[in-house]
Amino acid sequence: MSDEELKALEKDVKKTKRLAGEAAMELHDLIEDRLPDAYLELMAVAQKTFEACQAWDEANRKFQSASTNA
């Protein structure tokens, strides 16, 4: 794998980590500030956070695997 491809994978890891962090902050704000009134939003926000973390995990695994094999 070329250096450019590794850098692209690393960039994807950073991007997905940022998005996961943003989703986690949204979930935290919902829990801290708006429950129990906004309980109907809880499942959607939690699902969004889960999917964002899953995307980060997948990107990170790809990068780690490529880094190890480089």
Residue pairs with C-beta under 8 A, 6 or more apart in sequence:
1 66
1 69
1 70
5 66
6 63
6 66
6 67
6 70
9 59
9 62
9 63
9 66
10 63
12 59
12 62
12 63
13 56
13 59
13 60
13 63
15 59
16 52
16 55
16 56
16 58
16 59
16 60
17 56
17 60
19 52
19 55
19 56
20 49
20 52
20 53
20 55
20 56
22 52
23 45
23 48
23 49
23 52
23 53
24 49
24 52
24 53
26 45
26 48
26 49
27 45
27 46
27 48
27 49
30 38
30 41
30 42
30 45
31 42
34 41
35 42
